[in-house]
Amino acid sequence: MTASDRAVRAWDGTGSLGEWAVALTRAKVETTVPRRWSHIAGVVELAREIIDVAGGRDSADGELLIAAAAAHDIGHAPDLATTGFAALDGVEYLRTVNAPQPLLNLVAHYFASGIEGELRGYTSQYAELPDEPSPARDALWYADLRVGPDGHRVEIDDRFAELWKRYERDDIAMRWWALAETPLRDAVARTQARISDLRLTPA
């Protein structure tokens, strides 16, 4: 057991799921992949600003949104890399600490990762991890797209352009992008409509 593992506890169903996931992810990622932690912290911050689209701070879905914002990239921690596909590596680790199934599902499908996972041959694993479209899921995708790799807020189209440039030489990633762009944009549009309806003002 590493020092980071000792710094966190398994989920026992008590307290704040969101704060538990923030502490867990910070312990695994902050010192090992600091730039990734900057991105995660930015996504969590934005998720907190728009939490009302998922039911608010006192709702189960609001807690789930914060937890997923924190844990979505936990699979990038170097000691968790088993398959090399971060979404599933994160899910496998979260299972070992008793994370609830809805959180596993959101992490498995963050940023439409389920599409890429199936393209990479993980169909059987994803059969146990259903994508559950919901305001919380849409808000997670929105927040992930609005925060760049260094944690700063970006415009959606600029984030898409950055991703295109990053993955343009990866054939599977390009096939994923062709399939994922529309559902990602749709999730963003639904979240923006909810933000507008609630008169929220994220930066």
Summary of the structure (lengths in Angstrom):
residues: 203
radius of gyration: 15.8
end to end distance: 39.6
largest distance: 46.9
contacts: 658
relative contact order: 0.14
helix: 69%
strand: 1%
